[in-house]
Amino acid sequence: MKLETFDFNIGGITMINLLKPLSFIPAILMMYMIYSFSADNGTTSSDLSYKVSEQIVVTANQLISLNLSNEQISYYKQRIHYAVRKAAHMTEYACLAVAIAFPLYVYGIRGIWLMILTGSICITYATLDEYHQSFVAGRTASKKDVAIDSIGMILGVIVVRIVGWTGRMTVFRPRRKRKRRK
């Protein structure tokens, strides 16, 4: 029994095999969060992104000492609103890609297959999410949003690949076996 590697054996099943399915929980939670945002009606969704846009402008105003008036803050809030909404889409799907790629990696999927499977799952979910939005008051399905979601997914997969490569080159690099002297 190796405590440091979680290689416990319980009834013929190792602890690692018991914990592996739990690696899907972040992906499921991320999917639920995306679904919840998509279930908001058009007004609620728009109000949320306007609040975020306003907070960005107000924070920039304070940090850079722009001394913007309330009218100017409102103007810039309107100007960045679209970009904030689309950045939210990309961020959600970048996080989803990371959350999906991790359990796939745990189950031994690596390299190009990790990217293809993660991408397929994310794009399928983005398409189904847009279809779901078509039934929500004040919302519509958009191919453009699926494309934007896909950009976020690609960024998430790139992050996973960089972290995986960095880990293999540093922390998880196989150690060379030392020759034992007799």
VOBA-1610 file (N, C-alpha, C; in pm, whole numbers, padded with zeros to 5 digits, always signed):
BEGIN
Met+00083-00118+00000Met+00000+00000+00000Met+00088+00124+00000Lys+00077+00206-00106Lys+00157+00327-00118Lys+00068+00447-00089Leu+00085+00504+00026Leu+00004+00618+00067Leu+00026+00738-00023Glu+00150+00763-00062Glu+00180+00884-00138Glu+00126+00882-00280Thr+00086+00769-00334Thr+00034+00764-00471Thr-00115+00731-00476Phe-00182+00730-00365Phe-00325+00696-00359Phe-00353+00561-00421Asp-00263+00468-00404Asp-00279+00336-00464Asp-00338+00239-00363Phe-00441+00284-00292Phe-00510+00198-00197Phe-00587+00092-00274Asn-00608-00020-00213Asn-00682-00127-00276Asn-00801-00159-00186Ile-00922-00129-00236Ile-01043-00153-00159Ile-01128-00252-00238Gly-01134-00372-00191Gly-01215-00474-00258Gly-01171-00498-00401Gly-01044-00489-00429Gly-00992-00513-00564Gly-00995-00389-00653Ile-01047-00277-00603Ile-01054-00154-00680Ile-00959-00052-00616Thr-00874+00007-00698Thr-00781+00106-00643Thr-00852+00238-00618Met-00799+00316-00527Met-00857+00446-00493Met-00857+00538-00615Ile-00754+00530-00698Ile-00748+00613-00818Ile-00868+00583-00908Asn-00902+00457-00924Asn-01016+00421-01008Asn-01148+00467-00948Leu-01153+00479-00816Leu-01273+00532-00752Leu-01285+00683-00772Leu-01172+00752-00773Leu-01172+00898-00783Leu-01180+00949-00927Lys-01140+00869-01025Lys-01138+00913-01164Lys-01271+00972-01212Pro-01384+00909-01185Pro-01511+00966-01234Pro-01539+01106-01177Leu-01484+01137-01061Leu-01505+01268-01001Leu-01440+01379-01083Ser-01346+01344-01170Ser-01279+01445-01252Ser-01375+01509-01353Phe-01492+01449-01375Phe-01591+01506-01465Phe-01678+01612-01398Ile-01673+01623-01268Ile-01760+01718-01196Ile-01740+01863-01241Pro-01616+01915-01257Pro-01603+02053-01305Pro-01666+02076-01442Ala-01656+01981-01532Ala-01716+01995-01665Ala-01869+02000-01654Ile-01924+01914-01571Ile-02070+01912-01553Ile-02118+02043-01491Leu-02045+02093-01392Leu-02081+02221-01330Leu-02070+02336-01430Met-01968+02333-01513Met-01951+02439-01614Met-02066+02434-01715Met-02104+02314-01756Met-02216+02300-01849Met-02345+02352-01786Tyr-02364+02322-01658Tyr-02484+02371-01589Tyr-02484+02524-01583Met-02367+02583-01555Met-02359+02728-01548Met-02392+02791-01683Ile-02338+02736-01791Ile-02366+02788-01925Ile-02515+02774-01957Tyr-02571+02659-01924Tyr-02714+02636-01947Tyr-02798+02737-01869Ser-02758+02765-01745Ser-02832+02860-01661Ser-02829+03000-01720Phe-02711+03043-01768Phe-02703+03175-01831Phe-02789+03179-01957Ser-02793+03072-02032Ser-02873+03067-02154Ser-03022+03066-02126Ala-03060+03022-02008Ala-03202+03017-01972Ala-03256+03153-01932Asp-03166+03249-01906Asp-03211+03385-01873Asp-03277+03447-01995Asn-03386+03522-01972Asn-03451+03588-02086Asn-03360+03699-02139Gly-03394+03755-02253Gly-03311+03854-02319Gly-03282+03976-02233Thr-03382+04023-02160Thr-03365+04142-02076Thr-03270+04115-01961Thr-03287+04002-01893Thr-03200+03967-01780Thr-03056+03950-01826Ser-03038+03882-01938Ser-02905+03859-01991Ser-02838+03990-02030Ser-02912+04074-02097Ser-02858+04203-02140Ser-02824+04292-02020Asp-02913+04292-01920Asp-02888+04372-01799Asp-02759+04329-01729Leu-02737+04200-01722Leu-02615+04149-01657Leu-02490+04196-01730Ser-02491+04185-01863Ser-02372+04228-01937Ser-02356+04380-01935Tyr-02466+04454-01927Tyr-02455+04600-01912Tyr-02392+04636-01777Lys-02429+04562-01673Lys-02369+04587-01541Lys-02219+04561-01544Val-02179+04453-01610Val-02037+04420-01621Val-01966+04529-01702Ser-02027+04572-01812Ser-01969+04677-01897Ser-01951+04806-01817Glu-02053+04840-01741Glu-02045+04962-01660Glu-01934+04951-01555Gln-01922+04834-01493Gln-01818+04815-01392Gln-01679+04828-01454Ile-01663+04779-01574Ile-01534+04791-01644Ile-01500+04938-01668Val-01598+05014-01718Val-01574+05156-01747Val-01547+05234-01618Val-01626+05208-01516Val-01608+05279-01388Val-01470+05246-01328Thr-01432+05120-01333Thr-01302+05080-01279Thr-01188+05145-01358Ala-01199+05144-01490Ala-01097+05210-01574Ala-01092+05359-01543Asn-01207+05419-01525Asn-01215+05562-01492Asn-01141+05592-01361Gln-01158+05505-01263Gln-01092+05526-01134Gln-00943+05497-01141Leu-00905+05389-01208Leu-00764+05349-01214Leu-00678+05446-01295Ile-00733+05494-01406Ile-00655+05578-01496Ile-00684+05726-01473Ser-00775+05756-01383Ser-00814+05896-01353Ser-00859+05969-01479Leu-00957+05911-01546Leu-01009+05971-01669Leu-01107+06085-01641Asn-01164+06087-01523Asn-01262+06190-01482Asn-01379+06197-01580Leu-01436+06081-01611Leu-01550+06074-01703Leu-01678+06117-01632Ser-01763+06186-01708Ser-01894+06222-01655Ser-01986+06100-01663Asn-02104+06108-01602Asn-02200+05998-01608Asn-02244+05970-01752Glu-02257+06076-01833Glu-02294+06058-01974Glu-02183+05985-02050Gln-02059+06019-02022Gln-01947+05953-02088Gln-01936+05806-02045Ile-01960+05781-01918Ile-01958+05643-01868Ile-02066+05563-01940Ser-02185+05621-01953Ser-02295+05554-02023Ser-02259+05529-02170Tyr-02195+05627-02234Tyr-02155+05614-02374Tyr-02056+05497-02390Tyr-01952+05495-02308Tyr-01851+05389-02320Tyr-01906+05252-02280Lys-02000+05253-02186Lys-02066+05127-02148Lys-02138+05069-02269Gln-02206+05153-02344Gln-02276+05108-02466Gln-02175+05059-02570Arg-02062+05128-02581Arg-01961+05095-02681Arg-01897+04958-02658Ile-01875+04921-02531Ile-01805+04794-02504Ile-01901+04678-02476His-02030+04707-02470His-02128+04605-02433His-02119+04481-02521Tyr-02114+04497-02651Tyr-02107+04384-02743Tyr-01980+04301-02719Ala-01868+04369-02705Ala-01741+04299-02682Ala-01743+04223-02550Val-01805+04280-02449Val-01815+04213-02319Val-01898+04086-02330Arg-02009+04093-02402Arg-02095+03975-02421Arg-02019+03864-02493Lys-01948+03899-02597Lys-01876+03798-02675Lys-01754+03744-02599Ala-01689+03830-02521Ala-01578+03783-02437Ala-01628+03685-02331Ala-01750+03708-02282Ala-01810+03615-02186Ala-01832+03479-02250His-01879+03479-02374His-01897+03353-02447His-01764+03279-02459Met-01661+03350-02503Met-01530+03285-02522Met-01476+03234-02389Thr-01491+03311-02284Thr-01440+03270-02153Thr-01511+03146-02103Glu-01643+03143-02116Glu-01719+03026-02073Glu-01671+02899-02143Tyr-01651+02908-02273Tyr-01614+02789-02348Tyr-01466+02755-02335Ala-01383+02853-02305Ala-01242+02822-02273Ala-01238+02743-02143Cys-01315+02787-02044Cys-01322+02714-01916Cys-01382+02576-01935Leu-01485+02566-02019Leu-01547+02436-02045Leu-01446+02342-02112Ala-01368+02393-02205Ala-01268+02309-02273Ala-01166+02255-02173Val-01121+02341-02083Val-01026+02297-01980Val-01092+02191-01891Ala-01217+02217-01852Ala-01289+02124-01762Ala-01318+01991-01830Ile-01332+01989-01960Ile-01354+01864-02033Ile-01223+01792-02061Ala-01121+01868-02098Ala-00991+01807-02133Ala-00927+01738-02013Phe-00945+01794-01894Phe-00882+01735-01775Phe-00927+01591-01751Pro-01057+01561-01743Pro-01094+01420-01721Pro-01056+01329-01838Leu-01060+01382-01959Leu-01017+01300-02072Leu-00869+01265-02059Tyr-00791+01361-02013Tyr-00648+01338-01990Tyr-00629+01234-01880Val-00710+01244-01774Val-00703+01148-01664Val-00732+01007-01713Tyr-00820+00994-01811Tyr-00854+00863-01866Tyr-00759+00820-01978Gly-00652+00895-02000Gly-00547+00851-02091Gly-00555+00902-02233Ile-00644+00997-02260Ile-00652+01052-02396Ile-00552+01166-02404Arg-00465+01160-02504Arg-00356+01257-02516Arg-00345+01309-02659Gly-00263+01409-02676Gly-00227+01460-02808Gly-00344+01511-02890Ile-00341+01480-03017Ile-00441+01529-03111Ile-00581+01478-03077Trp-00589+01356-03024Trp-00720+01300-02990Trp-00784+01376-02874Leu-00703+01425-02783Leu-00754+01507-02673Leu-00816+01635-02730Met-00748+01696-02825Met-00799+01820-02884Met-00925+01794-02965Ile-00925+01686-03043Ile-01041+01656-03128Ile-01164+01623-03043Leu-01146+01539-02944Leu-01260+01500-02861Leu-01312+01618-02778Thr-01222+01694-02718Thr-01263+01812-02641Thr-01335+01911-02731Gly-01278+01936-02849Gly-01342+02028-02943Gly-01479+01981-02987Ser-01491+01853-03015Ser-01620+01797-03058Ser-01726+01812-02950Ile-01689+01783-02828Ile-01785+01794-02717Ile-01826+01940-02697Cys-01728+02031-02698Cys-01758+02173-02677Cys-01844+02231-02789Ile-01811+02199-02913Ile-01888+02253-03026Ile-02029+02196-03027Thr-02041+02067-02996Thr-02175+02007-02986Thr-02256+02075-02877Tyr-02192+02098-02762Tyr-02264+02163-02652Tyr-02300+02307-02689Ala-02210+02379-02757Ala-02240+02517-02798Ala-02359+02520-02894Thr-02365+02424-02986Thr-02476+02416-03081Thr-02607+02387-03009Leu-02603+02290-02917Leu-02723+02257-02840Leu-02765+02374-02750Asp-02669+02447-02697Asp-02698+02562-02613Asp-02767+02672-02694Glu-02719+02695-02815Glu-02784+02795-02901Glu-02926+02751-02938Tyr-02944+02622-02962Tyr-03077+02569-02990Tyr-03168+02592-02869His-03115+02566-02751His-03190+02590-02627His-03230+02737-02616Gln-03139+02828-02652Gln-03169+02971-02643Gln-03283+03012-02736Ser-03303+02939-02844Ser-03409+02974-02938Ser-03548+02961-02875Phe-03557+02890-02763Phe-03685+02873-02694Phe-03703+02971-02578Val-03604+03055-02553Val-03606+03148-02440Val-03654+03284-02490Ala-03744+03347-02416Ala-03800+03476-02454Ala-03689+03581-02470Gly-03691+03650-02584Gly-03596+03757-02608Gly-03457+03709-02650Arg-03441+03579-02675Arg-03311+03524-02717Arg-03328+03454-02850Thr-03220+03444-02924Thr-03223+03375-03052Thr-03100+03285-03062Ala-03108+03187-03149Ala-02992+03102-03178Ala-02905+03175-03279Ser-02774+03160-03264Ser-02683+03231-03353Ser-02563+03144-03389Lys-02542+03126-03519Lys-02424+03052-03565Lys-02297+03130-03528Lys-02308+03261-03528Lys-02195+03347-03493Lys-02150+03319-03349Asp-02246+03299-03259Asp-02211+03269-03120Asp-02143+03133-03108Val-02185+03036-03189Val-02118+02905-03189Val-01973+02922-03235Ala-01952+03006-03336Ala-01815+03033-03384Ala-01732+03101-03275Ile-01791+03196-03204Ile-01721+03265-03095Ile-01692+03167-02981Asp-01789+03081-02951Asp-01768+02978-02849Asp-01652+02887-02890Ser-01643+02857-03019Ser-01537+02770-03070Ser-01399+02834-03053Ile-01392+02964-03069Ile-01265+03034-03046Ile-01224+03019-02900Gly-01320+03035-02809Gly-01291+03014-02668Gly-01246+02872-02640Met-01312+02776-02704Met-01275+02636-02686Met-01133+02612-02733Ile-01096+02669-02846Ile-00960+02653-02899Ile-00858+02711-02800Leu-00889+02828-02745Leu-00799+02889-02646Leu-00785+02799-02523Gly-00895+02740-02478Gly-00891+02649-02363Gly-00806+02526-02391Val-00820+02470-02510Val-00741+02352-02547Val-00592+02388-02556Ile-00563+02507-02608Ile-00423+02552-02614Ile-00366+02563-02474Val-00443+02617-02381Val-00396+02627-02242Val-00367+02488-02186Val-00458+02394-02209Val-00437+02257-02159Val-00311+02197-02220Arg-00291+02217-02349Arg-00171+02163-02415Arg-00044+02226-02359Ile-00045+02356-02335Ile+00073+02424-02280Ile+00102+02375-02139Val-00002+02366-02057Val+00017+02319-01919Val+00064+02174-01920Gly+00005+02091-02005Gly+00047+01951-02014Gly+00191+01938-02059Trp+00229+02015-02161Trp+00367+02010-02210Trp+00464+02061-02105Thr+00429+02173-02042Thr+00516+02228-01938Thr+00532+02130-01823Gly+00422+02067-01784Gly+00428+01969-01675Gly+00516+01851-01710Arg+00504+01804-01833Arg+00587+01689-01873Arg+00734+01726-01882Met+00763+01851-01913Met+00903+01893-01926Met+00964+01931-01790Thr+00881+01952-01690Thr+00934+01997-01560Thr+00894+01901-01448Val+00781+01923-01392Val+00736+01852-01272Val+00720+01702-01295Phe+00660+01662-01406Phe+00628+01522-01428Phe+00724+01453-01524Arg+00842+01510-01543Arg+00941+01450-01631Arg+00985+01316-01573Pro+00988+01214-01657Pro+01033+01083-01605Pro+01176+01094-01554Arg+01198+01039-01439Arg+01332+01041-01381Arg+01413+00927-01440Arg+01538+00955-01466Arg+01625+00850-01520Arg+01657+00753-01409Lys+01659+00629-01448Lys+01693+00526-01350Lys+01843+00531-01322Arg+01876+00531-01198Arg+02017+00533-01160Arg+02070+00390-01162Lys+02189+00380-01212Lys+02253+00248-01212Lys+02299+00217-01072Arg+02261+00102-01028Arg+02301+00059-00892Arg+02440-00001-00896Arg+02515+00036-00798Arg+02650-00021-00785Arg+02643-00147-00702Lys+02711-00246-00747Lys+02710-00372-00674Lys+02829-00381-00584
//
